[in-house]
Amino acid sequence: MTDDTAAPLTDDSADALLAFWEVARVRAGVVRVGVVTGPGVSGSMTPPAWSFGDTPEVADALLALVLEGTKTATSAALPEYAAADEPLPVKGDLSIVLDGAGRPGALIRTTAVARVPLGEVGEEHAAAEGEGDRTLATWRTEHEALWRATLGEDVGPDLAVVTERFELLYPRASDR
């Protein structure tokens, strides 16, 4: 689920996004055979750009966790996708993760997506989200509070949750 915590898109931020994409798509190998066949759709179109979290400070902190390799997963309540009129993530999706000021910071690729009841989200997923003490108990407490506030409804063990795993494509540790 993408959160719209970044600053509005300006000409400067649009230019920064395109500049980031030009470097990231080559360094991440998205356009490996582009010299022979052209870049193809995935190498031509700039992926969606968004930030994690609900404030610029949280966006910065979560981007830092992605860059250090601690955060390799995210989740959202299924009703959030409908409320935002957003499609569900799909394995192979590319995304540019923004910092709290709307600057591009990472290119990620979705590696797995599952729809599970809240009560079945496990310890491994909570740890992969990389937040807090990385325990399932803390993950549940924080996510249930967030979803109660944003969904305005009871949050119980049957709430459908979309879990997503991703890999950092750029910048890799060797690129930093």
Secondary structure, DSSP 8 states (H G I E B T S, - for coil): --B--S----HHHHHHHHHHHHHHHHHTTTTTTHHHH--HHHHHS---EEBSSSSHHHHHHHHHHHHHT---EEEEEHHHHHHHT-----TT-EEEEE-TTS-EEEEEEEEEEEEEEGGG--HHHHHHH--TT--HHHHHHHHHHHHHHHH-S---TT-EEEEEEEEEEES-GGG-
